[in-house]
C-alpha cells in the first residue's frame, strides 16, 4: 500500500501510449478524414469568399430582417456589426471562423441528436453516456488540442475535432431531456393506437422536443465558437488567430478588435438560432407555397456553397500554396512575413500559420507545413531538433550569431551575473510561453544555480512579458526576465544580459531554416528561396522595432524589401 | 361469448414482488406493503368479463389501481401474471406485432387529460390512429372528418388543441378513438378533467353515442354518480382488488362489504344530521337596497317564485313572493311594505328529526339562522326526504363527537 502511494501511477504514459497506438493504427483513416475535411472546409470558405463581402453583408442583413420577424434591432445590429468587421479588414478571418463553427456544429448535431435519442430510449445508455458527457464538458478545452494535433496535424480539421468534443454535450443532453419531457399521456396515446417506435419518435417526440433540442444546438454553436478561438493555437484559421497573437504580443487594441468581431459573430449566430426556434405566434400551418419557398432557399444556399467549393477548387488554386509555420514571437513574425512576401511576389499563395513552438516542429516534421525559419539552434530548440531531426531538412542558418538567450535585467539594477541574484524582484523570473526554448533553459538555470533554489519562474507570453518589463522600467522597479536577441526591447530600453558562468542559458545561437522532407522535389523554387534566405541582426531588429511601433508586419516587410532589393533578389536566385 | 375476459390479472411494481403478493394475501394495506418491501401492488387477482356492447364501469378511489387495470387491458403496462382474452385471444401472450394489430384495429383509448398532440391540428390528431395504420391520405382525411362531424367539431379541424375548451378537446379525443372504428373503447377517467356541467353533457353524449355505435366500453371513474348514470355494470376496486361487480342497483342494495357500503353512502354516517348539514344556499333579496324590479329579475333568473328578504346584516326580515313584488311595482311601494314577516326559522343546530314536523306545516322553505339571527341557508323538502331515508336505516349512534362546520 505504501509502495503504491510512493509510486505515481503512470497514467500519463498510458494515455501517451494509447494515443500513439491510435495515431499509428488509424493513420490511414485520419489522413483520409483530414483530406476530406480540409477540402470541404477550404471549399466552403472559398465559396463564402467568392461572394463579394458587401453583397454577403446585405444578404445576411436581409435574412436577419425576415428571421427576426421584421424587427429592426437585430437587423441594424447585423448590418453595422458586419460592416465594422469588413472595415477592420477581418472579413477573410470571419469567413474562416464561420466555416469552422458551421462544420463543427453540423458534426456535433449529426452525432449528438441520435446519441440523445439513444439516451432517451435506454436507461443503460443514459447511465453510460452521462458521465462521459460530464468528462467532456469539464475537461479544459486545451487538452483536446493535443490529441487533435496527433491525429490530424494542424489546420482546420483538428480545430473541428476539438470543437466537436467540446461542444457536443449540450445537444446530446437537451435532446435526451426534450424527449424524456414529452408527457406520458401522449406517449401512451401514441402506443395505444399501435404506433411503432419510429412513428412515435418522428410524429410525436421529436416535434415536441424540437425547441429543447434547438436550445441545446444553440449552446453547442456558442461552445464551438469559443473552442474555435482556442483551436487557433493549433493552426485553426480565423478570428481566433488575431486574438491569440494579440495576447502573445500584448496588443490591447488588436485583441479588442478581434474579440469584438467574435462578439458580433456570436450574437448574430445566437439570435439567428434562437429566432429559428421561435414558436409561431399565429399557429397557421405553413402553406404549400411557403414550404416551397423555404425549401428553395435552403437548396439555393447549398448550391451556392457546393458550387463555390467546386468553382474555387477548379479555377482558384492554379497558384501553388506554401504553408509556413511560425511562433508568435516578434523575431519570427518579422522573418516569416518577409519570406512570405517574397514568395507571394513570385506568384505563390502563402499560408502563415502561427503555432505553439512544439506543434510548429511537429507540423514541419509531419509535412503539414512546408517549412519554417524559426529554429533556434543549438540550444533553444535542441530538444525538438533531437526529436525531429530525421524528419526535417535543415537548410542551415538564416541569421548567424547575434542570437542568444539569457536572463535579462534593466541596467539600473546592480546585478551583473546570475550568481548575484538573491532576493531581487520578489525572487521571480518573468518568462514567456511554457513551451518556449528560453523557458526550458531558464528552468535548467533555476535548478543549476544554488542561489536560485527558492526562485520562481513565472510563465506568461511574449507580449505579457514585454508589458511587465515596460511597467517595471517606467517605475524603476526591479525585474528579471527571460530575454533573447534579436529583440526590439534592446533598442527601446537600456537592458543587460546577466553573465552565465555555468552556461545553462546556452551560448550564441543561430536561427535556422527547416523544411519538410521532399520539398526540394515538390517545389524547387520555394526550396531555393528558403535555402537562400539569410539576413543580418540589424535588418531584423530594425524591422521588429517598426512593427513594435505600430506598423503592420506586412507593411514593415514591404518597406524593408523596398530598401534592400539586392538582398531579396539574391534569395530568388 | 364475452368480448373481454380477464383472469387472475396481477401487476406488482418494483422488486420483491413475491413478498408483496404474500402480504396482499394476508390483507395487508398498500402502505404497509410499500414500507416493508418497496413494491407497490397495482392490481391483484382481478377477474371479470365484459360483454359485447355493454358499458362496464370500473370505480374506486385514487390509488385503487383502476388506471393500472385499464392499461393492463391493452398492455400499455405489462402484466405480472394472469391472462386477458379479447375475442378469445390471449393478449398477454401476444408478440409485439400481434399486439400492435390489436391496438390498431380492436381497442382504443380515451385519456383523462385528452392526450392530444399539441403540435398537430384537430384533424391531424383525429386521423392519427389511421395514419399509423398506413391508411391512404384521402381516406383517412375523410374518415377523420366524418368522426369530427359526428361530434360537431368539423369547423374546428384546422385549429390546434390549445385553442379549444376542455370539453371540445375531449370530444376530439373521443372522435380520434372512434375514427379508428375499434370494437372496444377504454376510457380512463375521461370526464374527470371537465367541469361538472360539461361533464353531465358529455355523459349524455356518450350514452347517446352508445345507442348508435354499440361499442364495448370500459369506463373508469372515481365518481359514483357518473358510474350510476352510465354504467350497465360496475366493478368497485380498492387497493388493487375488485370488491364487487354488479349493476348499480345490486351494489346499492347488497353491498358486499363495509367498504362498498361506505363508498356508496352519500352521507357520512358518523354525523348526526342537523339543519346545517342539509341546508342549501338561500336566494335572498336585500330589502334596504333592492326594489321590486331587482327582486323580480332575480326570481326570473333563478327560476323561483319566492325570495327570502334580508337587511344589510343578512338578518332575516321575511319572505317575498312574486305576487307581492309585482304588487309593489304596480303601487310603487318599497319591498319592506310587502314582505311576509312570517317565516319559519330554525337554528342551525336543530336536528333533522325535529325539522320534519316543521317542514310539513310550512308552505315556504325553512330559513336556517345562526346565533345572531343571520341567515345561513334554507331547508327544502327534497333534502329532508333524502336525509330521512338515511336516518331510518341508521343505528342510533352516540351524540358524542358531533361536529358542525361553522
Contacts between the chains, C-beta under 8 A, distances in Angstrom:
chain1	res1	chain2	res2	distance
A	183	B	113	7.9
A	185	B	111	5.2
A	185	B	112	7.5
A	185	B	113	5.5
A	185	B	115	4.6
A	186	B	115	5.8
A	186	B	116	8.0
A	186	B	117	6.1
A	188	B	71	7.4
A	188	B	76	5.3
A	188	B	109	7.5
A	188	B	111	7.0
A	188	B	115	6.8
A	189	B	109	7.2
A	189	B	111	6.1
A	189	B	115	3.7
A	189	B	116	7.9
A	189	B	117	7.5
A	189	B	128	7.9
A	190	B	128	7.6
A	190	B	132	7.6
A	191	B	76	5.8
A	191	B	103	7.4
A	192	B	74	5.8
A	192	B	76	6.2
A	192	B	103	6.0
A	192	B	107	7.9
A	192	B	108	6.5
A	192	B	109	4.2
A	192	B	186	7.7
A	193	B	103	6.5
A	193	B	104	6.8
A	193	B	108	6.6
A	193	B	128	5.9
A	193	B	129	4.1
A	193	B	132	5.6
A	193	B	180	7.0
A	194	B	100	4.6
A	194	B	101	7.2
A	194	B	102	7.8
A	194	B	103	3.7
A	194	B	104	3.5
A	194	B	129	7.5
A	194	B	132	5.8
A	194	B	133	6.9
A	195	B	128	7.7
A	195	B	132	4.2
A	196	B	100	7.1
A	196	B	132	7.2
A	199	B	132	5.1
A	203	B	117	7.7
A	203	B	128	7.5
A	203	B	131	7.5
A	203	B	132	7.7
A	204	B	117	6.0
A	207	B	119	4.6
A	208	B	117	7.7
A	208	B	118	7.1
A	208	B	119	6.1
A	283	B	160	5.1
A	283	B	163	7.6
A	285	B	121	6.7
A	285	B	158	7.1
